[in-house]
Amino acid sequence: MFNQLKIQVQNITKNSEQSVDERLKEICVLLKESVSYYDWVGFYFKNGDKNELKLGPFAGAPTDHTIIPFGKGICGQVAESNENFVVPDVQAQDNYIACSITVKAEIVIPLFKDGKNIGQIDIDSNTPNPFSKEDERFLEFVNDQVSQIL
């Protein structure tokens, strides 16, 4: 499944007819529609010089969490740690910001450009513990492709 999606992601990022935001939105929609346990897919980016993340393109239910301070929630922790964060059970996390009561698990992968953490891809799942190392490697690939168009 992920091998086919990698080709589609590359095709989207190479489409210079669309703006960067349009391509990012298309990637979010593709992932949400193609992976049964990806229920919300979005990009957060560092908000200028502020120590906070700002919501970029996403696919799924609208969220109130359009600005996330560094250190808060899973996304805010990844902004500081620069490391992947896989949460099999969000209820077990003390520093979790609930976007929806249906969310059971979350995966956040940092997005690097020129060695700097400039954002992340964030995926919520309504399925308990669905994410594997394969998801991590695939989402690292997605972020690598995205970094080339930013």
Disulfide bonds with the S-S distance in Angstrom:
none
